[in-house]
Amino acid sequence: MKDISKAIKLLDKNRPQWQQKIDLSLLDMSSAQNCILGQLYGDYSDGQHALKLGYEKCVALGFSPEGDEYDDGLQEIQSAFADYLRTYSAKR
């Protein structure tokens, strides 16, 4: 599973309680509006800009998959965020 711990730390720092703003039923990492950054900032690229992240950093953090494994990578990232959010909700 993709390690998204650095992405979580970045969001915790820049968007406290960001987890409560994500609609898990809409989460779709292939959608610029329904991915994590899209749901928090309105659009993936707006989130990228707000957090001052280039493409390579987005890949490293787990907001984007790498090019060669794009489809599998999207599913892996989506599963990692969904699992994290379910665990977060269960603890609340």
N, C-alpha and C positions, 0 to 999 in steps of 0.2 A: 504494500500500500504506500502511496505517496506520502512523504513527510511534509505536512503543512504546518508544523509547529512554528516556524519563523513567520509564516503568513499570519497566523493567529496572534503572535506577539506584536507584529506590526499593526494589525487592526485594533488590538486591545489598546495600544498606545495612542493611535490616531482617531479611533471611533469607539470610545468606551461603550460597552453594552451593545456592540454591533450585532451580537448573536440574536438579540431580540428583534432586530429589524429585518432578518432574513425569513422569508416565507419558504419553508422547506418544500411545500407542495409545488412551488413555482421554480425551484432551483434547477437550472439547466446551464451547465458550464459551456454549452455551445451557443448560448444566446448572450448577446452583448448587454441586454437589459435584465436578464434573469439569472446571470451568473452572480457570484458573490459581489464583485465590484459593481456590477450593474445594479443590483438591488440596493446597494449602499450609496452609490453616487449617481444613479440614473442611467449610466452607460459604462461599459468596460473601459473605454478610452478616457472618460472623465475621471474614473477612479485611478487609472494609471497616471494621469496628469496630476491629480490632487495629492497622490502619494509619491510623486516624482520617481516613477518606476519606468525603466526601459523594458523592452521585450525580454532581454536576457534575465533581468532581475525578476520579472513576472514568472518566467519559467522556473528559476531557482527557488522562488517562494512557493510555487504551486498554484498560481493563478492561471497559468497557461501550460499546455503540454508542449513537448518538443516536436519539431516538424515531422520527423520520420515516423513517429508513433502517435500521430495526432489523435486519431479516433480512440484508440485504446487509452491514450493518455487522458483524454477528456473524461472517459468513464472512471478511470482511476482517481482523478482529482475530484470528480463529483461524489464518488463514493466516500472518499476521505473526508470531505467537508460535511456530507450528510451524516456520516457516522459521528463526527465530532459534535455536530449540532444536536443530534438525538441524545447523546451522552450529556451534553450541556443542559438540555431541557429537562432531562430526567433528574439531574442534581438540584434543580431549582425547586 
